[in-house]
Amino acid sequence: MVETGDISLCVITLPRAVQVIPGMRSEARLELQLDGILEPETKKYLCEVRDISNSGCQIVLDKTISGFKIGNVISLLIQDMENNCESTTVHGVIRNTKTTPNFRKLGVQFDTECVGKIDALVERLSYCHSTQRFLL
């Protein structure tokens, strides 16, 4: 904190990287908000990807959407709103579910053959200081 007479000024820096806390997760997860479509070939449920790592992500759906259970295989289209031809479809298995008063959250583990697609998607992310999240 810098005191300049009647005005105080506080200077902070925002993180440029994420840190893995030992014992919490095997990989760092990047917090983000990406639009997605769950089951894009059939049902086309709108969703949001809230965090992502090379091995999985958290998907948030409207709580009225049901039928997704632990062990279900899903496909997910992650939309790049800036460049639609760069949208990415991945497949995975639901490993956990949680329902809140407003949302249904699904924890998904990606199939091993999707790792290259996720690596390419993560490379396109940029950090937004105002929202403190990663964006495409």
C-alpha positions as CSV (number, residue, x, y, z in Angstrom):
1,M,0.0,0.0,0.0
2,V,1.3,3.4,-0.9
3,E,0.1,6.4,1.1
4,T,-0.1,9.7,-0.9
5,G,-1.6,12.2,1.4
6,D,-5.4,11.7,1.6
7,I,-5.4,9.0,-1.0
8,S,-4.2,5.4,-0.5
9,L,-3.2,3.3,-3.4
10,C,-3.1,-0.5,-3.3
11,V,-1.3,-2.3,-6.1
12,I,-1.8,-6.0,-6.8
13,T,-0.7,-8.4,-9.5
14,L,-2.8,-11.0,-11.1
15,P,-1.6,-14.5,-11.7
16,R,-0.1,-15.4,-15.1
17,A,-0.2,-19.2,-14.3
18,V,-1.9,-21.7,-12.3
19,Q,-0.4,-23.7,-9.4
20,V,-1.1,-27.3,-8.6
21,I,-1.8,-27.9,-4.9
22,P,-0.4,-31.4,-4.0
23,G,-3.0,-33.9,-3.1
24,M,-5.9,-31.9,-4.6
25,R,-5.8,-33.0,-8.2
26,S,-3.3,-34.8,-10.4
27,E,-3.4,-31.9,-12.9
28,A,-4.0,-28.2,-12.8
29,R,-7.4,-27.2,-14.0
30,L,-7.9,-23.9,-15.8
31,E,-11.0,-21.9,-14.8
32,L,-12.9,-20.7,-17.8
33,Q,-16.4,-20.3,-19.3
34,L,-16.7,-21.9,-22.7
35,D,-20.0,-22.5,-24.4
36,G,-20.6,-26.1,-25.3
37,I,-23.1,-28.6,-26.7
38,L,-23.5,-31.9,-24.8
39,E,-24.4,-34.8,-27.2
40,P,-24.1,-32.6,-30.3
41,E,-25.1,-35.4,-32.7
42,T,-28.4,-36.3,-31.0
43,K,-29.9,-34.2,-28.1
44,K,-27.9,-30.9,-28.4
45,Y,-28.0,-29.8,-24.7
46,L,-26.5,-26.4,-24.3
47,C,-23.9,-26.4,-21.5
48,E,-20.9,-24.5,-20.2
49,V,-17.4,-25.8,-19.6
50,R,-16.3,-24.3,-16.3
51,D,-12.8,-25.8,-15.9
52,I,-10.6,-28.0,-18.0
53,S,-7.3,-30.0,-17.8
54,N,-5.7,-32.4,-20.2
55,S,-7.6,-35.3,-18.6
56,G,-11.1,-33.8,-17.9
57,C,-13.4,-31.0,-17.4
58,Q,-16.5,-29.8,-15.5
59,I,-19.7,-29.3,-17.4
60,V,-22.6,-27.2,-16.1
61,L,-26.1,-27.8,-17.4
62,D,-29.6,-26.6,-16.5
63,K,-30.8,-28.6,-13.5
64,T,-33.9,-29.7,-15.4
65,I,-31.7,-31.8,-17.8
66,S,-31.5,-35.3,-16.4
67,G,-30.5,-38.8,-17.5
68,F,-26.7,-38.4,-17.1
69,K,-25.2,-40.9,-14.7
70,I,-21.8,-41.8,-13.5
71,G,-20.2,-44.1,-16.1
72,N,-22.2,-42.7,-19.1
73,V,-20.1,-42.1,-22.2
74,I,-20.7,-38.6,-23.6
75,S,-19.6,-36.4,-26.4
76,L,-19.0,-32.7,-26.0
77,L,-18.7,-29.9,-28.6
78,I,-16.6,-27.0,-27.2
79,Q,-17.5,-24.0,-29.2
80,D,-15.0,-21.3,-30.2
81,M,-17.3,-18.3,-30.7
82,E,-14.5,-16.3,-32.5
83,N,-13.7,-19.0,-35.0
84,N,-16.4,-21.6,-35.5
85,C,-14.2,-23.9,-37.6
86,E,-12.0,-24.3,-34.6
87,S,-14.7,-25.9,-32.4
88,T,-13.6,-29.1,-30.8
89,T,-15.5,-32.3,-30.2
90,V,-14.3,-34.6,-27.5
91,H,-15.5,-37.8,-25.8
92,G,-15.3,-38.9,-22.2
93,V,-16.9,-40.7,-19.3
94,I,-18.9,-39.0,-16.5
95,R,-17.0,-39.6,-13.3
96,N,-19.1,-37.5,-10.9
97,T,-22.4,-35.5,-10.8
98,K,-23.6,-32.8,-8.5
99,T,-26.9,-31.0,-8.5
100,T,-27.2,-27.5,-7.0
101,P,-30.3,-25.4,-6.6
102,N,-29.7,-23.9,-10.1
103,F,-27.4,-26.3,-12.0
104,R,-26.4,-29.8,-12.7
105,K,-22.6,-30.3,-12.8
106,L,-20.9,-33.2,-14.5
107,G,-17.2,-34.2,-13.9
108,V,-16.0,-35.7,-17.2
109,Q,-12.8,-37.7,-17.8
110,F,-11.7,-37.4,-21.4
111,D,-10.9,-40.5,-23.6
112,T,-7.1,-40.9,-24.1
113,E,-7.4,-40.3,-27.8
114,C,-8.8,-36.8,-27.1
115,V,-5.6,-35.5,-25.4
116,G,-4.2,-34.0,-28.6
117,K,-7.5,-32.1,-29.2
118,I,-7.5,-30.8,-25.6
119,D,-3.8,-29.7,-25.9
120,A,-4.6,-27.7,-29.1
121,L,-7.6,-26.1,-27.4
122,V,-5.6,-25.2,-24.3
123,E,-2.9,-23.6,-26.5
124,R,-5.5,-21.3,-28.0
125,L,-6.7,-20.0,-24.6
126,S,-5.8,-16.6,-23.3
127,Y,-6.1,-15.2,-19.8
128,C,-8.6,-12.4,-19.3
129,H,-7.6,-10.2,-16.4
130,S,-11.0,-8.6,-16.0
131,T,-12.9,-11.9,-15.6
132,Q,-9.9,-13.8,-14.1
133,R,-10.6,-16.7,-16.4
134,F,-9.2,-18.2,-19.6
135,L,-11.0,-17.5,-22.8
136,L,-10.9,-18.8,-26.4
